[in-house]
């Protein structure tokens, strides 16, 4: 992604002439919590109903959903949000998807997915998983998957707006800031750098050089 302009303003830039479309593109960071925590609780409850999963099977399935989310986060960020647009229309779509975030990385209203995007995506993933699992297992798996999504969304907001003292969070913030301000073709993981290590998209050379200078 070409880095043409970066604003550190926390204010939102306008993307649409339509006030309705503009409203759909913005959201307070807490909104996903109100939408998806009830979904996670209800899914977990359903999977543990009589005839459903035993507790250890439930835990393993939830962990499986969490793990699949980490890959989904990496894959979507790298190949969907950072696709190479060709033509004016695709450039516009790319900007709406993710380009606006790179131009205005601290825009407080565009750091978590708006419900206009997250709800259709979550619904699509649920029915995709339901093809391969029964109703009790898919409920547990989806609970873990959506927990991973919420952790990603809240982490993303915090990485841009919080000051950390914990070494873990400081390292994760450094990883994400390098993606924004140093090399947007590295560091696709937001809530974890695990898949960046696996697929060699972690900016290790830069980090090693910085360590050598300290």
C-alpha positions as CSV (number, residue, x, y, z in Angstrom):
1,X,0.0,0.0,0.0
2,X,1.5,3.3,-1.0
3,X,1.9,5.7,1.9
4,X,0.7,9.1,0.4
5,X,-0.7,10.9,3.5
6,X,-0.9,10.3,7.2
7,X,-2.9,12.4,9.6
8,X,-2.5,11.9,13.4
9,X,-5.8,13.7,14.1
10,X,-8.3,11.8,16.2
11,X,-11.2,13.5,14.3
12,X,-13.1,11.6,11.5
13,X,-12.6,12.4,7.9
14,X,-15.7,12.4,5.7
15,X,-15.9,9.5,3.2
16,X,-19.5,9.7,1.8
17,X,-21.7,12.6,0.6
18,X,-24.7,10.7,2.0
19,X,-25.2,11.3,5.7
20,X,-26.7,7.8,6.0
21,X,-23.7,6.0,4.5
22,X,-21.4,8.2,6.5
23,X,-23.1,7.2,9.7
24,X,-22.7,3.5,8.8
25,X,-18.9,3.9,8.5
26,X,-18.4,5.2,12.0
27,X,-18.8,3.5,15.4
28,X,-17.8,4.1,19.0
29,X,-15.3,1.5,20.1
30,X,-17.6,0.0,22.8
31,X,-20.5,-0.9,20.4
32,X,-19.1,-4.3,19.3
33,X,-19.0,-5.3,23.0
34,X,-22.8,-4.6,23.4
35,X,-23.5,-6.5,20.2
36,X,-21.3,-9.5,20.4
37,X,-20.9,-10.3,24.2
38,X,-24.6,-11.4,24.3
39,X,-23.9,-13.5,21.1
40,X,-20.9,-15.2,22.8
41,X,-22.8,-15.9,26.0
42,X,-25.9,-17.3,24.1
43,X,-23.7,-19.4,21.9
44,X,-21.8,-20.8,24.9
45,X,-25.0,-21.5,26.7
46,X,-26.5,-23.3,23.7
47,X,-23.5,-25.5,23.3
48,X,-23.6,-26.7,26.9
49,X,-27.4,-27.6,26.9
50,X,-28.4,-31.1,27.7
51,X,-27.4,-33.2,24.7
52,X,-24.6,-30.7,23.8
53,X,-20.9,-30.7,24.6
54,X,-19.3,-31.9,27.8
55,X,-17.2,-29.2,29.4
56,X,-13.8,-30.3,28.2
57,X,-15.1,-30.7,24.6
58,X,-16.6,-27.2,24.9
59,X,-13.2,-25.7,26.1
60,X,-11.3,-27.4,23.3
61,X,-13.8,-26.3,20.7
62,X,-13.8,-22.7,22.0
63,X,-10.0,-22.7,21.8
64,X,-10.2,-24.0,18.2
65,X,-12.5,-21.1,17.3
66,X,-10.0,-18.7,18.9
67,X,-7.1,-20.2,17.0
68,X,-9.0,-20.0,13.7
69,X,-9.8,-16.4,14.4
70,X,-6.1,-15.5,14.7
71,X,-5.5,-16.9,11.2
72,X,-8.7,-15.2,9.8
73,X,-7.5,-11.8,11.3
74,X,-4.1,-12.2,9.6
75,X,-5.5,-13.5,6.3
76,X,-8.1,-10.8,5.9
77,X,-5.8,-8.0,6.9
78,X,-3.1,-9.1,4.5
79,X,-5.1,-10.3,1.4
80,X,-8.5,-8.4,1.7
81,X,-7.7,-5.1,3.4
82,X,-4.3,-4.8,1.6
83,X,-5.3,-6.0,-1.9
84,X,-3.7,-4.0,-4.7
85,X,-6.4,-1.9,-6.4
86,X,-6.6,-1.3,-10.1
87,X,-8.7,1.4,-11.5
88,X,-10.6,4.3,-9.9
89,X,-13.5,2.1,-8.6
90,X,-11.2,-0.4,-6.9
91,X,-9.1,2.4,-5.5
92,X,-12.3,3.8,-3.9
93,X,-13.3,0.5,-2.5
94,X,-9.9,-0.1,-1.1
95,X,-9.9,3.3,0.5
96,X,-13.3,2.6,2.1
97,X,-12.2,-0.9,3.3
98,X,-8.8,0.0,4.8
99,X,-7.0,2.9,3.1
100,X,-8.8,5.5,5.2
101,X,-7.4,3.8,8.3
102,X,-3.9,4.1,7.0
103,X,-4.4,7.8,6.0
104,X,-6.1,8.6,9.4
105,X,-4.8,5.9,11.8
106,X,-6.0,7.6,14.9
107,X,-9.5,8.3,13.8
108,X,-11.3,7.2,16.9
109,X,-14.5,6.3,15.1
110,X,-12.9,4.0,12.6
111,X,-10.8,1.7,14.7
112,X,-13.3,-1.1,15.2
113,X,-15.5,-2.6,12.6
114,X,-18.9,-0.9,12.3
115,X,-21.9,-3.1,12.7
116,X,-22.8,-2.6,9.0
117,X,-19.7,-4.7,8.3
118,X,-19.2,-6.9,11.4
119,X,-22.7,-8.3,11.6
120,X,-22.9,-9.5,8.0
121,X,-19.4,-11.0,8.3
122,X,-20.1,-12.7,11.5
123,X,-23.3,-14.2,10.1
124,X,-21.5,-15.4,7.0
125,X,-18.8,-17.1,9.1
126,X,-21.4,-18.7,11.3
127,X,-23.2,-20.4,8.4
128,X,-19.8,-21.4,6.9
129,X,-18.8,-23.1,10.1
130,X,-22.3,-24.7,10.3
131,X,-21.6,-26.6,7.1
132,X,-18.9,-28.6,8.9
133,X,-20.2,-28.9,12.5
134,X,-23.4,-29.8,14.3
135,X,-25.4,-27.2,16.1
136,X,-23.7,-27.6,19.5
137,X,-20.2,-27.7,18.3
138,X,-20.7,-24.7,15.9
139,X,-22.1,-22.7,18.8
140,X,-19.0,-23.3,20.9
141,X,-16.6,-22.8,18.0
142,X,-18.4,-19.5,17.1
143,X,-18.2,-18.4,20.7
144,X,-14.4,-18.8,20.6
145,X,-14.2,-17.2,17.1
146,X,-16.2,-14.1,18.2
147,X,-14.2,-13.8,21.4
148,X,-11.1,-13.6,19.3
149,X,-12.8,-11.0,17.1
150,X,-13.7,-8.8,20.1
151,X,-10.2,-9.1,21.5
152,X,-8.9,-8.0,18.1
153,X,-11.2,-5.0,17.9
154,X,-10.6,-3.8,21.4
155,X,-6.8,-4.4,21.0
156,X,-6.8,-2.4,17.8
157,X,-8.4,0.6,19.5
158,X,-6.1,0.4,22.5
159,X,-3.0,0.1,20.4
160,X,-3.8,3.5,18.8
161,X,-5.1,5.3,21.9
162,X,-3.6,3.7,25.1
163,X,-0.3,4.1,26.8
164,X,1.0,0.8,28.0
165,X,3.5,-0.2,30.7
166,X,3.2,-4.0,30.2
167,X,6.1,-5.3,28.0
168,X,3.6,-7.5,26.1
169,X,1.4,-4.6,25.1
170,X,4.3,-2.3,24.4
171,X,5.8,-4.9,22.1
172,X,2.5,-5.4,20.3
173,X,2.0,-1.7,19.9
174,X,5.4,-1.3,18.4
175,X,4.6,-4.1,16.0
176,X,1.4,-2.4,14.9
177,X,2.9,1.1,14.7
178,X,5.7,-0.3,12.4
179,X,2.9,-1.5,10.1
180,X,1.5,2.0,9.9
181,X,4.6,4.2,9.9
182,X,7.4,2.0,8.6
183,X,6.3,-0.8,6.3
184,X,2.6,-1.5,5.6
185,X,3.6,-4.8,3.9
186,X,4.8,-6.2,7.2
187,X,3.0,-6.8,10.5
188,X,-0.4,-7.9,9.5
189,X,-1.3,-9.4,12.8
190,X,-2.9,-6.9,15.2
191,X,-3.8,-8.9,18.3
192,X,-0.8,-11.2,17.8
193,X,2.3,-11.4,15.7
194,X,2.1,-15.2,15.6
195,X,1.2,-15.6,11.9
196,X,3.7,-12.8,10.9
197,X,6.4,-15.0,12.3
198,X,5.0,-18.1,10.5
199,X,4.7,-16.4,7.1
200,X,7.8,-14.2,7.5
201,X,6.0,-10.9,7.5
202,X,7.3,-9.7,10.8
203,X,9.7,-6.7,10.4
204,X,12.5,-8.6,12.2
205,X,15.4,-6.8,10.5
206,X,14.2,-3.4,11.7
207,X,13.5,-4.7,15.3
208,X,17.0,-6.3,15.4
209,X,18.7,-3.1,14.2
210,X,16.8,-1.1,16.9
211,X,17.9,-3.6,19.6
212,X,21.5,-3.3,18.4
213,X,21.3,0.4,18.8
214,X,20.1,0.3,22.4
